[in-house]
Each structure stands twice: as structure tokens, then as C-alpha cells.
């Protein structure tokens, strides 16, 4: 999803850029995308995970958490370090928290250059940044056994491919959410069964989607089901012909788009006013609109959906590793997971957070799909960084830098 959400508004500026506008993404792209270009050379030491090797793969991990350093420096999405849980954390651990809020995944990658520069300890990275950080050597493995709540995570978030490589965890999963199809129940008497509605001329000028290069994956997922001859098996690993077909679809969609939204509040306003009737969204928008009385609903169409998941990742040069471990432990407890999920509008990784969510806000567990069956989560293709090196070891996939360039041309 993720753009960053500011408290009280629900706005997230992840690109999506989770989090963030394309303009902001491009502003830092020169630095952040340089990471992608160095990945092949970084792999020269060995062949792991599709031909790539993480530079810090053999870094030792602690067997216990030592004496805390008295401070903790974070890079995070706005809303991830709220006073409600930061103050009690500081009181319990003695770690004074300082936070640098980032507006996009690429900004996070830039800030984390050189392993955090000896300044930052942790970053709340999204799936579209994780592999960039791992293969640039800016984050290092953690001892997941020191995170007690990990055993209570949703199974698919215990060792996901976007933060776990060759059995080594480069951080701990945090919160997540699907990218859903939001629609007006006035216009659609039954839920649309396919993402094809976003490419249907019948709804020209009434469609909205995120302003985010990773949106290319949504179109690729759709084509993987509707044009199987393209051979798309992973919406984040596209050969040039597959990428070209996906970009062509998105360019054909462009005249139908009312607005490429940057903030959740923008999409909410579009649906409240009736300007748009269908669009790509997050559960947060749906829940906000329904609470306000809007006639809308959401669905995951038959082709499935993409989704985002955040990870607290440890900087290679973290100056305060013990406080960092204490933070990862704190932020993955059921209570804090529940508080953050409701505050930020997302789904907790910890399954035990569900009943606490309902105590804080009745019905919130179901509203954010925290108690959904495993079959629901299996329909979601979570974000990961598009790399030139595919998981099969071939260097014929289109890298993220080309996604950014193409997206700029698409939205024109």
C-alpha cells in the first residue's frame, strides 16, 4: 500500500512510493537506484537466491540482547513511532528514540546507504526496498530467535522471500496489507470479478489508481491470468517482452484515469464526491469511507492481488544494536501490533493481536482481515524489489530503475 499515513488522516506516502508520490521517488532515484546497478558486482562472492549473494550474509548474529545503549535512531514511515508506544518503550528499556520519517521507499534506501552510515539503527522498509537494502549490504541478518513474538506470526510472514534469504532473516516482519479493488455499490450491484474494470472504457474518467511504479506489478498480475501466453509467473520478475506488454496495457489505461492518487485522503475524496466509482485501494480507504456512510465495498478479484508488507531491518553499521533488538521485540508484541494496526490502518503480523484490536475498536480485526483464512493471504503477491537477476539466475528481468522510467512515461 503503503504510502505513509499521518495520524488522524490515514495518509500514507509510501509509493508506494507504500508510500509516496512519483515526484518524490524520482527526486531520490539517482542515489537509490544506484543500488540496483551495483547488485551484479555485489554477487561476485557467491551464488545465492537466483544468482545473487547478500554481502552481509555471513555477519555474526548475537545470541542474546546485551545492555542497552540508551538511544535508538529509526528511519520509519510516519505513524510508526507514535508516543502511545514510544514513551512506554523508552521507560521500559532506557532507549531514547529518535526518528527520521521518510516519504518513499527510495528515500529510505538513500538514507540507509553505507549501512546506515553509523547513524541509523533500524528502518521500517517495505517489500519494494528490502532486496535493494540486502544486496547493497546496508542491512544485516538478525537472530530471529531473540524475537519471542515471531512464533505467533502469520506463517507467510515468518520467513517471506522479501526479507529472508537462504534461511537468514534480514529483519522481522511488522505489518502488512493487500491492494484491493474499491468500488461504488451504486454503480456495481455485485462485486466486480476481475481487475479488467480498470481497463474498461465504460468507466472512463471514473477510475483511480496509485501513483506508484510498483503499480506495474498489478497490471502484470492481471496479464498473467488473462494472457497466459506471455508466460508471466511472477509480477515482479518480468522479461522485456512481458514488461513491454504490461506497460502497453497501462498506457492504454491512462486516458481512462481520473487521477493517479498519492495519498489515501485523495482517493477517499474522489469516492465521497462520486467522481470515481472504481479504483485500486487499501482496506484503510474502504473502512474510512464505509464509516462515513459511503456506498462502497472492496474485493480481491479472481486474478488475485498485490500487497505490501513492512519489515524492521537492522542497519549493517547500527550503533545501538541492543536497543534495536529491544524495539523489534516491543513492536511485535500483540498489544503494540494491535495499536499500530488501528492507528495506521493495516494488518498485524502477530495473530494474537486480533482480539486486542477488537477491544480497542470493535470489528477492526475483521475490517483489516487480521482473522482471514490462509486462503485469503494466498491470493496476495507481496511487493518485492524488481531486479535484473531473476530468481532462476538468469539476467533477463527488467530492473526497478526501468520500472521508474516507464511509470513516468505511463502517467505522462
Secondary structure, 3 states (H helix, E strand, C coil): CCCCCCCCCCCCCECCCCECCHHHHHHCHHHHCHHHHHHHHHHHHCCECCCECCCCCCCCCCCCCCCCCCEEEEEEECCCCCHHHHHHHHHHHCCEEEEEEECCHHHHHHHCCCHHHHCCCEEEEEHHHHHHHHHCCCECCECHHHCHHHHHECHHHCCCCCCEECCEECCEEEEEEEEEEEEECCCCCCCCCCHHHHHCHHHCCCEEEECCCCHHHHHHHHHHHHCHHHCCCCCCCCEHHHHHHHHHHHHHHHCCEEEEECCHHHHHHHHHCCCCCEEEEEHHHHHHHHHCCCCEEEECCCCCEEEEEEEEEEECCCCCHHHHHHHHHHHCCHHHHHHHHHHHCCEECEHHHHHHHHHHCCCHHHHCCCCCCHHHHCCEEECCCCCCCCCCCCCCECCHHHHHHHHHHHHC
